[in-house]
Amino acid sequence: MKRLLTIVFVLGSCVASAQAPPVYKDPHHRQVLYTNWFRILDVNIPAGEMGHEHAHERDVATVAIMNAQTRVRTPGAEWGPPRERAIGSLNATQYTGTPGAHTIQNLDKIPYRLIAVTNERESGWSTLTPMKAAGTTIAQQTRAFILYDVKLDAATPESDHNHQRPTVTVLVSGSVENQGDGGTEPFRIQEPGRWIYTPAGGHTLRTVAGTAAHAVEFEVR
């Protein structure tokens, strides 16, 4: 009986996910970049509003840009308890092979904002040795991502990175300049939630005038 209930639950989850539109069709989860390997979504639910029901079919990683209080409802279920994520917090969820659907409601008086990256691989995720760099720590590793936390200041004003896979850098606070291999001109980002896509290879992150800056990186396996 227990095995039968498990099978019914899994089938029910798949049916619910199939009925809900994919996450990038939700207007509150705006797709800002799509490649064969990954998507970048800018998630923004205004204060007091509810997003559309949507389905996740691929592994996803997110970083919180604003920490509004939210709650989540899965198809056919009641609303879950209120939850809150700290600004700059990273989270990765595995959906490939076990898709899921939900709706998000913003309970707060400020916008709920995330930057999300989905890994579009169905299987065969690459195995990578995590990078080591100044001011950079490994926040989380999954089959689909290596997530890095980058904190720069006057003592550590720059960090040289060498990524084996495409990487998305997202600014959480402060200002940084990004310079790629080959002497390319630095590109500055100064607004939280702004991002830079870097193909596999090297790049350098620098603070602006030695001020403190916080960024995160999604290396797509």
MDAnalysis code that builds the backbone (N, CA, C; Angstrom):
import MDAnalysis as mda
import numpy as np

u = mda.Universe.empty(663, n_residues=221, atom_resindex=np.repeat(np.arange(221), 3), trajectory=True)
u.add_TopologyAttr("name", ["N", "CA", "C"] * 221)
u.add_TopologyAttr("resid", np.arange(1, 222))
u.add_TopologyAttr("resname", ["MET", "LYS", "ARG", "LEU", "LEU", "THR", "ILE", "VAL", "PHE", "VAL", "LEU", "GLY", "SER", "CYS", "VAL", "ALA", "SER", "ALA", "GLN", "ALA", "PRO", "PRO", "VAL", "TYR", "LYS", "ASP", "PRO", "HIS", "HIS", "ARG", "GLN", "VAL", "LEU", "TYR", "THR", "ASN", "TRP", "PHE", "ARG", "ILE", "LEU", "ASP", "VAL", "ASN", "ILE", "PRO", "ALA", "GLY", "GLU", "MET", "GLY", "HIS", "GLU", "HIS", "ALA", "HIS", "GLU", "ARG", "ASP", "VAL", "ALA", "THR", "VAL", "ALA", "ILE", "MET", "ASN", "ALA", "GLN", "THR", "ARG", "VAL", "ARG", "THR", "PRO", "GLY", "ALA", "GLU", "TRP", "GLY", "PRO", "PRO", "ARG", "GLU", "ARG", "ALA", "ILE", "GLY", "SER", "LEU", "ASN", "ALA", "THR", "GLN", "TYR", "THR", "GLY", "THR", "PRO", "GLY", "ALA", "HIS", "THR", "ILE", "GLN", "ASN", "LEU", "ASP", "LYS", "ILE", "PRO", "TYR", "ARG", "LEU", "ILE", "ALA", "VAL", "THR", "ASN", "GLU", "ARG", "GLU", "SER", "GLY", "TRP", "SER", "THR", "LEU", "THR", "PRO", "MET", "LYS", "ALA", "ALA", "GLY", "THR", "THR", "ILE", "ALA", "GLN", "GLN", "THR", "ARG", "ALA", "PHE", "ILE", "LEU", "TYR", "ASP", "VAL", "LYS", "LEU", "ASP", "ALA", "ALA", "THR", "PRO", "GLU", "SER", "ASP", "HIS", "ASN", "HIS", "GLN", "ARG", "PRO", "THR", "VAL", "THR", "VAL", "LEU", "VAL", "SER", "GLY", "SER", "VAL", "GLU", "ASN", "GLN", "GLY", "ASP", "GLY", "GLY", "THR", "GLU", "PRO", "PHE", "ARG", "ILE", "GLN", "GLU", "PRO", "GLY", "ARG", "TRP", "ILE", "TYR", "THR", "PRO", "ALA", "GLY", "GLY", "HIS", "THR", "LEU", "ARG", "THR", "VAL", "ALA", "GLY", "THR", "ALA", "ALA", "HIS", "ALA", "VAL", "GLU", "PHE", "GLU", "VAL", "ARG"])
u.atoms.positions = np.array([
    [0.834, -1.206, 0.000],
    [0.000, 0.000, 0.000],
    [0.868, 1.255, 0.000],
    [1.940, 1.259, 0.832],
    [2.828, 2.420, 0.918],
    [3.456, 2.699, -0.435],
    [3.889, 1.632, -1.143],
    [4.500, 1.801, -2.463],
    [3.485, 2.369, -3.441],
    [2.225, 1.899, -3.364],
    [1.183, 2.391, -4.256],
    [0.934, 3.876, -4.019],
    [0.887, 4.282, -2.747],
    [0.662, 5.689, -2.422],
    [1.799, 6.555, -2.951],
    [3.027, 6.055, -2.868],
    [4.179, 6.799, -3.377],
    [4.064, 6.995, -4.876],
    [3.678, 5.922, -5.595],
    [3.526, 6.007, -7.045],
    [2.430, 6.997, -7.409],
    [1.299, 6.939, -6.696],
    [0.196, 7.853, -6.964],
    [0.630, 9.293, -6.727],
    [1.380, 9.534, -5.644],
    [1.850, 10.883, -5.335],
    [2.756, 11.405, -6.447],
    [3.709, 10.583, -6.907],
    [4.625, 11.002, -7.957],
    [3.873, 11.296, -9.237],
    [2.931, 10.404, -9.606],
    [2.150, 10.627, -10.809],
    [1.323, 11.896, -10.698],
    [0.746, 12.111, -9.512],
    [-0.044, 13.316, -9.296],
    [0.790, 14.566, -9.438],
    [2.023, 14.539, -8.937],
    [2.920, 15.687, -9.049],
    [3.265, 15.959, -10.506],
    [3.511, 14.893, -11.275],
    [3.848, 15.061, -12.683],
    [2.680, 15.640, -13.466],
    [1.442, 15.154, -13.170],
    [0.258, 15.669, -13.858],
    [0.060, 17.137, -13.548],
    [0.205, 17.504, -12.258],
    [0.035, 18.903, -11.861],
    [1.075, 19.786, -12.540],
    [2.316, 19.292, -12.638],
    [3.370, 20.062, -13.274],
    [3.099, 20.231, -14.757],
    [2.584, 19.153, -15.393],
    [2.291, 19.225, -16.819],
    [1.175, 20.224, -17.106],
    [0.221, 20.373, -16.187],
    [-0.893, 21.280, -16.397],
    [-0.482, 22.734, -16.210],
    [0.451, 23.007, -15.325],
    [0.904, 24.367, -15.071],
    [1.886, 24.796, -16.157],
    [1.848, 26.053, -16.588],
    [2.821, 26.525, -17.586],
    [4.221, 26.551, -17.012],
    [5.252, 26.474, -17.861],
    [6.626, 26.501, -17.354],
    [6.928, 27.818, -16.657],
    [7.894, 27.779, -15.758],
    [8.190, 28.927, -14.895],
    [8.471, 30.189, -15.697],
    [9.146, 30.064, -16.851],
    [9.510, 31.254, -17.620],
    [8.313, 31.890, -18.338],
    [7.132, 31.264, -18.262],
    [5.912, 31.859, -18.807],
    [5.186, 32.711, -17.772],
    [5.571, 32.582, -16.515],
    [4.982, 33.407, -15.464],
    [5.537, 34.822, -15.624],
    [4.685, 35.841, -15.827],
    [5.198, 37.201, -16.026],
    [5.976, 37.748, -14.835],
    [5.801, 37.133, -13.653],
    [6.579, 37.545, -12.490],
    [7.951, 36.878, -12.462],
    [8.199, 35.946, -13.392],
    [9.493, 35.273, -13.527],
    [10.002, 35.574, -14.951],
    [10.428, 36.797, -15.165],
    [10.773, 37.275, -16.508],
    [12.077, 36.649, -16.998],
    [12.020, 36.023, -18.164],
    [13.220, 35.433, -18.747],
    [14.058, 36.533, -19.383],
    [15.303, 36.676, -18.928],
    [16.164, 37.742, -19.445],
    [17.311, 37.205, -20.297],
    [17.546, 35.894, -20.247],
    [18.535, 35.269, -21.126],
    [18.221, 33.794, -21.260],
    [18.341, 33.281, -22.490],
    [18.153, 31.849, -22.718],
    [19.231, 31.357, -23.666],
    [19.918, 30.294, -23.275],
    [20.877, 29.611, -24.141],
    [20.524, 28.130, -24.152],
    [21.296, 27.340, -24.900],
    [21.063, 25.893, -24.909],
    [21.358, 25.252, -23.564],
    [22.141, 25.950, -22.716],
    [22.595, 25.350, -21.454],
    [21.833, 25.862, -20.233],
    [21.354, 27.092, -20.285],
    [20.718, 27.648, -19.088],
    [19.793, 28.811, -19.440],
    [18.961, 29.172, -18.462],
    [18.118, 30.373, -18.538],
    [18.420, 31.240, -17.321],
    [18.255, 32.550, -17.487],
    [18.288, 33.476, -16.359],
    [16.897, 34.101, -16.244],
    [16.345, 34.056, -15.027],
    [15.023, 34.612, -14.765],
    [15.136, 35.702, -13.708],
    [14.478, 36.835, -13.950],
    [14.397, 37.919, -12.971],
    [13.033, 37.807, -12.299],
    [13.029, 37.334, -11.065],
    [11.789, 37.083, -10.326],
    [11.444, 38.333, -9.531],
    [10.260, 38.874, -9.760],
    [9.859, 40.105, -9.076],
    [8.351, 40.068, -8.846],
    [7.951, 39.874, -7.581],
    [6.538, 39.878, -7.214],
    [6.292, 41.103, -6.345],
    [5.514, 42.078, -6.819],
    [5.284, 43.311, -6.052],
    [4.647, 43.034, -4.697],
    [4.761, 44.020, -3.825],
    [4.213, 43.912, -2.469],
    [2.742, 43.528, -2.501],
    [2.391, 42.486, -1.719],
    [1.002, 42.070, -1.565],
    [0.416, 41.307, -2.741],
    [1.203, 41.039, -3.786],
    [0.678, 40.357, -4.972],
    [1.013, 38.866, -4.962],
    [0.317, 38.140, -5.833],
    [0.507, 36.697, -5.970],
    [0.959, 36.405, -7.398],
    [1.976, 35.579, -7.538],
    [2.425, 35.171, -8.857],
    [1.472, 34.154, -9.462],
    [1.755, 33.738, -10.692],
    [0.951, 32.729, -11.365],
    [1.450, 31.330, -10.994],
    [0.570, 30.360, -11.033],
    [1.025, 28.981, -10.848],
    [1.942, 28.615, -12.009],
    [3.069, 27.984, -11.697],
    [4.023, 27.628, -12.741],
    [4.730, 26.329, -12.365],
    [5.318, 25.707, -13.365],
    [5.990, 24.418, -13.177],
    [7.497, 24.571, -13.338],
    [8.236, 23.839, -12.505],
    [9.690, 23.734, -12.624],
    [10.005, 22.340, -13.154],
    [10.738, 22.274, -14.266],
    [11.111, 20.990, -14.852],
    [12.623, 20.785, -14.890],
    [13.391, 21.811, -14.560],
    [14.849, 21.723, -14.574],
    [15.400, 22.238, -13.247],
    [16.581, 21.752, -12.880],
    [17.239, 22.202, -11.656],
    [17.432, 23.716, -11.696],
    [17.232, 24.359, -10.552],
    [17.281, 25.819, -10.503],
    [18.063, 26.266, -9.272],
    [18.770, 27.372, -9.401],
    [19.466, 28.001, -8.280],
    [19.053, 29.467, -8.231],
    [18.910, 30.019, -7.027],
    [18.440, 31.390, -6.870],
    [19.272, 32.137, -5.835],
    [19.262, 33.474, -5.968],
    [19.837, 34.350, -4.954],
    [18.800, 35.416, -4.629],
    [18.635, 35.703, -3.330],
    [17.664, 36.704, -2.885],
    [18.274, 38.103, -3.005],
    [17.543, 38.990, -3.675],
    [17.968, 40.379, -3.818],
    [17.218, 41.266, -2.824],
    [15.953, 40.930, -2.555],
    [15.173, 41.587, -1.508],
    [14.493, 40.488, -0.699],
    [14.396, 40.663, 0.616],
    [13.976, 39.552, 1.471],
    [12.545, 39.703, 1.989],
    [11.602, 39.923, 1.090],
    [10.208, 40.007, 1.493],
    [9.715, 38.656, 2.024],
    [8.705, 38.705, 2.875],
    [8.110, 37.488, 3.423],
    [7.101, 36.930, 2.420],
    [7.202, 35.630, 2.147],
    [6.329, 34.983, 1.164],
    [5.752, 33.693, 1.728],
    [4.814, 33.111, 0.968],
    [4.346, 31.757, 1.250],
    [4.089, 31.071, -0.082],
    [4.069, 29.737, -0.057],
    [3.986, 28.940, -1.283],
    [2.821, 27.960, -1.179],
    [2.148, 27.748, -2.312],
    [1.064, 26.760, -2.373],
    [1.314, 25.840, -3.555],
    [1.310, 24.525, -3.308],
    [1.393, 23.546, -4.388],
    [-0.007, 23.178, -4.837],
    [-0.183, 22.671, -6.060],
    [-1.519, 22.375, -6.571],
    [-2.305, 21.446, -5.649],
    [-3.528, 21.843, -5.326],
    [-4.409, 21.024, -4.502],
    [-4.145, 21.087, -3.022],
    [-3.171, 21.890, -2.599],
    [-2.807, 21.965, -1.183],
    [-3.129, 23.344, -0.620],
    [-3.053, 23.457, 0.716],
    [-3.235, 24.742, 1.372],
    [-1.930, 25.547, 1.295],
    [-2.020, 26.832, 1.598],
    [-0.827, 27.658, 1.642],
    [0.125, 27.172, 2.736],
    [1.396, 27.183, 2.453],
    [2.397, 26.840, 3.450],
    [2.634, 28.002, 4.401],
    [3.454, 27.818, 5.419],
    [3.721, 28.879, 6.400],
    [4.532, 30.010, 5.775],
    [4.478, 31.206, 6.361],
    [5.312, 32.317, 5.870],
    [6.791, 31.947, 5.947],
    [7.555, 32.477, 5.011],
    [8.990, 32.211, 4.984],
    [9.710, 33.481, 4.551],
    [10.970, 33.569, 4.914],
    [11.762, 34.743, 4.557],
    [13.192, 34.318, 4.306],
    [13.790, 34.866, 3.233],
    [15.183, 34.575, 2.908],
    [16.023, 35.833, 3.069],
    [17.198, 35.670, 3.636],
    [18.088, 36.811, 3.811],
    [18.627, 37.272, 2.463],
    [18.828, 38.570, 2.341],
    [19.416, 39.115, 1.117],
    [20.785, 38.468, 0.884],
    [21.006, 38.014, -0.341],
    [22.272, 37.370, -0.684],
    [22.292, 35.875, -0.445],
    [21.236, 35.324, 0.170],
    [21.213, 33.887, 0.421],
    [21.015, 33.117, -0.884],
    [21.687, 31.976, -0.970],
    [21.635, 31.137, -2.169],
    [20.866, 29.858, -1.874],
    [20.173, 29.358, -2.899],
    [19.435, 28.104, -2.738],
    [19.387, 27.383, -4.080],
    [19.537, 26.066, -4.049],
    [19.455, 25.248, -5.263],
    [18.471, 24.110, -5.035],
    [17.611, 23.866, -6.021],
    [16.597, 22.824, -5.928],
    [16.654, 21.938, -7.166],
    [16.567, 20.622, -6.977],
    [16.606, 19.666, -8.087],
    [15.186, 19.336, -8.538],
    [14.889, 19.672, -9.783],
    [13.574, 19.373, -10.354],
    [13.663, 18.419, -11.549],
    [14.820, 18.326, -12.195],
    [14.933, 17.463, -13.366],
    [14.665, 16.015, -12.960],
    [13.686, 15.402, -13.601],
    [13.274, 14.037, -13.256],
    [12.161, 13.988, -12.236],
    [12.006, 15.029, -11.429],
    [10.914, 15.110, -10.441],
    [10.324, 16.519, -10.477],
    [9.644, 16.867, -11.554],
    [9.131, 18.240, -11.700],
    [8.112, 18.584, -10.620],
    [7.968, 19.869, -10.381],
    [7.015, 20.340, -9.383],
    [6.414, 21.668, -9.800],
    [5.230, 21.955, -9.260],
    [4.541, 23.211, -9.567],
    [4.152, 23.905, -8.275],
    [4.083, 25.249, -8.320],
    [3.638, 25.993, -7.152],
    [3.257, 27.422, -7.530],
    [2.672, 28.104, -6.559],
    [2.339, 29.519, -6.670],
    [2.983, 30.239, -5.491],
    [3.514, 31.438, -5.721],
    [4.162, 32.217, -4.666],
    [3.351, 33.481, -4.403],
    [3.115, 33.772, -3.140],
    [2.433, 35.003, -2.755],
    [3.361, 35.850, -1.895],
    [3.442, 37.133, -2.220],
    [4.237, 38.075, -1.437],
    [3.357, 38.652, -0.333],
    [3.706, 38.390, 0.916],
    [2.922, 38.849, 2.055],
    [3.410, 40.190, 2.598],
    [4.480, 40.713, 2.027],
    [5.165, 41.858, 2.612],
    [4.773, 43.173, 1.944],
    [5.370, 44.258, 2.448],
    [5.126, 45.598, 1.917],
    [6.244, 46.057, 1.000],
    [7.152, 45.148, 0.688],
    [8.236, 45.415, -0.257],
    [8.228, 44.329, -1.322],
    [8.827, 44.571, -2.494],
    [8.850, 43.549, -3.541],
    [9.650, 42.321, -3.110],
    [9.247, 41.167, -3.649],
    [9.999, 39.925, -3.486],
    [10.829, 39.772, -4.751],
    [12.147, 39.748, -4.622],
    [13.024, 39.753, -5.790],
    [14.089, 38.683, -5.666],
    [14.220, 37.873, -6.702],
    [15.272, 36.867, -6.832],
    [15.847, 36.955, -8.232],
    [17.084, 36.503, -8.389],
    [17.621, 36.146, -9.701],
    [17.766, 34.627, -9.697],
    [17.183, 33.988, -10.703],
    [17.187, 32.526, -10.788],
    [17.917, 32.083, -12.053],
    [18.647, 30.973, -11.944],
    [19.316, 30.362, -13.094],
    [18.880, 28.910, -13.164],
    [18.383, 28.480, -14.320],
    [18.020, 27.078, -14.505],
    [19.065, 26.399, -15.387],
    [19.446, 25.187, -15.015],
    [20.347, 24.374, -15.827],
    [19.466, 23.515, -16.743],
    [19.584, 23.710, -18.058],
    [18.690, 23.062, -19.008],
    [19.108, 21.640, -19.378],
    [20.171, 21.123, -18.778],
    [20.562, 19.738, -19.056],
    [19.541, 18.767, -18.472],
    [19.232, 17.731, -19.199],
    [18.364, 16.667, -18.695],
    [19.161, 15.614, -17.938],
    [20.449, 15.512, -18.250],
    [21.337, 14.538, -17.596],
    [22.766, 14.884, -18.015],
    [23.721, 14.075, -17.548],
    [25.099, 14.253, -17.982],
    [25.740, 15.532, -17.496],
    [25.381, 15.972, -16.289],
    [25.991, 17.182, -15.739],
    [27.488, 16.982, -15.595],
    [28.235, 18.023, -15.891],
    [29.687, 17.912, -15.851],
    [30.190, 17.849, -14.405],
    [31.301, 17.191, -14.206],
    [31.934, 17.138, -12.885],
    [33.108, 18.111, -12.908],
    [33.097, 19.041, -11.990],
    [34.100, 20.089, -11.959],
    [34.815, 20.116, -10.618],
    [36.065, 20.519, -10.657],
    [36.777, 20.818, -9.427],
    [36.484, 22.269, -9.077],
    [35.935, 22.557, -7.902],
    [35.610, 23.943, -7.560],
    [36.822, 24.853, -7.655],
    [36.567, 26.062, -8.084],
    [37.595, 27.083, -8.214],
    [37.978, 27.650, -6.848],
    [39.229, 28.085, -6.710],
    [39.679, 28.784, -5.513],
    [40.147, 30.171, -5.920],
    [39.676, 31.193, -5.192],
    [40.048, 32.560, -5.536],
    [39.911, 33.453, -4.309],
    [40.601, 34.568, -4.317],
    [40.564, 35.510, -3.199],
    [39.145, 36.023, -2.969],
    [38.757, 36.104, -1.706],
    [37.460, 36.648, -1.358],
    [36.279, 35.805, -1.777],
    [36.540, 34.569, -2.199],
    [35.504, 33.723, -2.784],
    [35.383, 32.412, -2.014],
    [34.171, 32.065, -1.619],
    [33.935, 30.792, -0.932],
    [32.868, 30.000, -1.675],
    [32.910, 28.687, -1.500],
    [31.896, 27.819, -2.095],
    [30.692, 27.792, -1.161],
    [29.542, 28.238, -1.654],
    [28.327, 28.266, -0.840],
    [27.564, 26.957, -0.926],
    [27.556, 26.325, -2.099],
    [26.795, 25.090, -2.283],
    [27.231, 24.417, -3.581],
    [27.194, 23.086, -3.585],
    [27.437, 22.310, -4.793],
    [26.288, 21.338, -5.003],
    [25.794, 21.244, -6.237],
    [24.789, 20.255, -6.610],
    [25.221, 19.631, -7.929],
    [24.426, 18.704, -8.428],
    [24.762, 18.087, -9.718],
    [24.740, 19.131, -10.841],
    [23.971, 20.218, -10.671],
    [23.757, 21.185, -11.746],
    [24.540, 22.481, -11.591],
    [25.012, 22.789, -10.378],
    [25.648, 24.087, -10.129],
    [26.779, 23.985, -9.108],
    [27.729, 24.914, -9.228],
    [28.587, 25.291, -8.117],
    [28.246, 26.748, -7.810],
    [27.873, 27.038, -6.569],
    [27.470, 28.377, -6.167],
    [28.573, 28.994, -5.322],
    [29.039, 30.167, -5.738],
    [30.118, 30.865, -5.050],
    [29.614, 32.159, -4.428],
    [30.157, 32.488, -3.268],
    [29.876, 33.746, -2.590],
    [31.144, 34.591, -2.645],
    [31.045, 35.803, -3.204],
    [32.220, 36.648, -3.427],
    [32.063, 37.939, -2.624],
    [32.996, 38.185, -1.696],
    [32.969, 39.393, -0.889],
    [34.310, 40.110, -1.010],
    [34.259, 41.339, -1.534],
    [35.455, 42.128, -1.771],
    [35.398, 43.415, -0.949],
    [36.583, 43.916, -0.591],
    [36.677, 45.160, 0.173],
    [38.058, 45.757, -0.046],
    [38.414, 46.753, 0.777],
    [39.707, 47.405, 0.605],
    [40.872, 46.438, 0.806],
    [40.695, 45.458, 1.690],
    [41.755, 44.479, 1.936],
    [41.864, 43.461, 0.807],
    [40.745, 43.125, 0.188],
    [40.705, 42.188, -0.945],
    [39.922, 42.864, -2.069],
    [40.579, 43.766, -2.818],
    [39.850, 44.573, -3.797],
    [39.546, 43.872, -5.112],
    [40.202, 42.728, -5.380],
    [39.927, 42.029, -6.633],
    [40.117, 40.526, -6.468],
    [39.478, 39.799, -7.401],
    [39.530, 38.342, -7.342],
    [39.587, 37.798, -8.769],
    [40.621, 37.005, -9.071],
    [40.783, 36.396, -10.392],
    [40.109, 35.026, -10.399],
    [39.175, 34.854, -11.321],
    [38.412, 33.609, -11.412],
    [38.704, 32.902, -12.730],
    [38.787, 31.579, -12.667],
    [38.960, 30.773, -13.873],
    [37.918, 29.670, -13.852],
    [36.828, 29.855, -14.600],
    [35.702, 28.921, -14.598],
    [35.800, 27.941, -15.766],
    [35.477, 26.686, -15.489],
    [35.484, 25.657, -16.531],
    [34.165, 25.599, -17.298],
    [33.126, 26.233, -16.754],
    [31.801, 26.213, -17.379],
    [31.241, 27.633, -17.412],
    [30.225, 27.888, -18.235],
    [29.596, 29.213, -18.245],
    [29.148, 29.612, -16.842],
    [29.282, 30.888, -16.532],
    [29.019, 31.377, -15.184],
    [28.215, 32.675, -15.238],
    [27.274, 32.794, -14.308],
    [26.483, 34.013, -14.170],
    [26.863, 34.671, -12.850],
    [27.323, 35.914, -12.907],
    [27.696, 36.693, -11.720],
    [26.585, 37.692, -11.437],
    [26.084, 37.705, -10.203],
    [24.980, 38.589, -9.820],
    [25.445, 39.499, -8.689],
    [25.208, 40.802, -8.824],
    [25.573, 41.744, -7.772],
    [24.508, 41.756, -6.680],
    [24.937, 41.639, -5.430],
    [24.027, 41.706, -4.279],
    [24.066, 43.091, -3.641],
    [25.281, 43.639, -3.481],
    [25.413, 44.983, -2.911],
    [26.750, 45.576, -3.337],
    [26.870, 46.911, -3.231],
    [28.089, 47.589, -3.623],
    [28.200, 47.741, -5.131],
    [29.418, 47.882, -5.622],
    [29.691, 48.023, -7.057],
    [30.917, 47.187, -7.413],
    [30.872, 46.539, -8.576],
    [32.033, 45.781, -9.041],
    [32.269, 46.050, -10.518],
    [33.508, 45.849, -10.919],
    [33.873, 45.856, -12.329],
    [34.305, 44.452, -12.715],
    [33.879, 44.029, -13.873],
    [34.238, 42.707, -14.389],
    [35.086, 42.886, -15.633],
    [36.232, 42.188, -15.682],
    [37.089, 42.231, -16.855],
    [37.404, 40.821, -17.281],
    [37.209, 40.514, -18.569],
    [37.425, 39.171, -19.074],
    [38.822, 38.959, -19.610],
    [39.069, 37.724, -20.083],
    [40.350, 37.398, -20.698],
    [40.563, 38.242, -21.957],
    [41.809, 38.366, -22.343],
    [42.101, 39.036, -23.612],
    [42.113, 40.548, -23.516],
    [42.149, 41.108, -22.284],
    [42.239, 42.550, -22.149],
    [40.965, 43.299, -22.479],
    [39.830, 42.665, -22.385],
    [38.572, 43.341, -22.672],
    [38.334, 44.463, -21.672],
    [37.581, 45.474, -22.098],
    [37.307, 46.627, -21.247],
    [36.471, 46.218, -20.036],
    [36.773, 46.768, -18.848],
    [35.972, 46.435, -17.663],
    [34.527, 46.899, -17.838],
    [33.615, 46.098, -17.293],
    [32.199, 46.438, -17.320],
    [31.729, 46.578, -15.886],
    [31.133, 47.719, -15.542],
    [30.759, 47.999, -14.163],
    [29.275, 47.725, -13.934],
    [28.973, 47.067, -12.804],
    [27.583, 46.921, -12.378],
    [27.459, 47.508, -10.975],
    [26.387, 48.289, -10.771],
    [26.238, 49.042, -9.533],
    [24.874, 48.883, -8.873],
    [23.971, 48.166, -9.528],
    [22.609, 48.015, -9.002],
    [22.379, 46.569, -8.570],
    [21.917, 46.338, -7.327],
    [21.629, 44.961, -6.891],
    [20.686, 44.255, -7.863],
    [21.029, 43.021, -8.196],
    [20.227, 42.254, -9.143],
    [20.750, 42.306, -10.566],
    [21.690, 43.216, -10.840],
    [22.318, 43.215, -12.163],
    [23.243, 42.014, -12.270],
    [23.399, 41.485, -13.472],
    [24.175, 40.265, -13.654],
    [25.072, 40.375, -14.880],
    [26.072, 39.497, -14.914],
    [27.004, 39.388, -16.034],
    [27.139, 37.916, -16.396],
    [27.063, 37.603, -17.676],
    [27.301, 36.238, -18.151],
    [28.739, 36.145, -18.652],
    [29.468, 35.139, -18.158],
    [30.846, 34.914, -18.569],
    [30.977, 33.511, -19.150],
    [31.410, 33.359, -20.414],
    [31.664, 32.013, -20.940],
    [32.775, 31.342, -20.141],
    [32.953, 30.054, -20.368],
    [34.038, 29.348, -19.683],
    [35.365, 30.058, -19.941],
    [36.141, 30.219, -18.883],
    [37.412, 30.913, -19.010],
    [37.645, 31.822, -17.821],
    [38.558, 32.759, -17.975],
    [38.933, 33.605, -16.864],
    [38.271, 34.974, -16.897],
    [38.094, 35.544, -15.703],
    [37.655, 36.928, -15.578],
    [38.068, 37.422, -14.207],
    [38.067, 38.743, -14.046],
    [38.470, 39.369, -12.788],
    [37.361, 40.275, -12.291],
    [37.019, 40.144, -11.004],
    [36.073, 41.038, -10.357],
    [36.851, 42.002, -9.475],
    [36.525, 43.307, -9.561],
    [37.184, 44.320, -8.753],
    [36.141, 45.209, -8.089],
    [36.464, 45.656, -6.882],
    [35.612, 46.658, -6.260],
    [35.850, 48.002, -6.937],
    [34.930, 48.924, -6.735],
    [35.069, 50.277, -7.270],
    [35.607, 51.156, -6.150],
    [36.799, 51.701, -6.346],
    [37.455, 52.577, -5.367],
    [37.650, 51.892, -4.018],
    [37.808, 50.558, -4.031],
    [38.102, 49.829, -2.806],
    [36.951, 49.680, -1.841],
    [35.740, 50.043, -2.266],
    [34.584, 49.913, -1.377],
    [34.147, 48.458, -1.279],
    [33.368, 48.128, -0.238],
    [32.899, 46.754, -0.044],
    [31.864, 46.394, -1.108],
    [31.934, 45.167, -1.571],
    [30.978, 44.671, -2.570],
    [30.708, 43.201, -2.323],
    [29.483, 42.801, -2.626],
    [29.058, 41.408, -2.445],
    [28.431, 40.944, -3.763],
    [28.933, 39.840, -4.287],
    [28.378, 39.233, -5.484],
    [28.291, 37.734, -5.292],
    [27.497, 37.080, -6.112],
    [27.418, 35.619, -6.100],
    [27.592, 35.117, -7.528],
    [28.034, 33.868, -7.657],
    [28.236, 33.297, -8.974],
    [27.584, 31.926, -9.078],
    [26.946, 31.697, -10.230],
    [26.341, 30.411, -10.565],
    [27.168, 29.788, -11.677],
    [27.974, 28.780, -11.366],
    [28.694, 28.060, -12.411],
    [27.822, 26.884, -12.845],
    [27.451, 26.872, -14.128],
    [26.457, 25.928, -14.650],
    [27.157, 24.650, -15.083],
    [26.925, 23.552, -14.358],
    [27.618, 22.287, -14.641],
    [27.019, 21.597, -15.854],
])
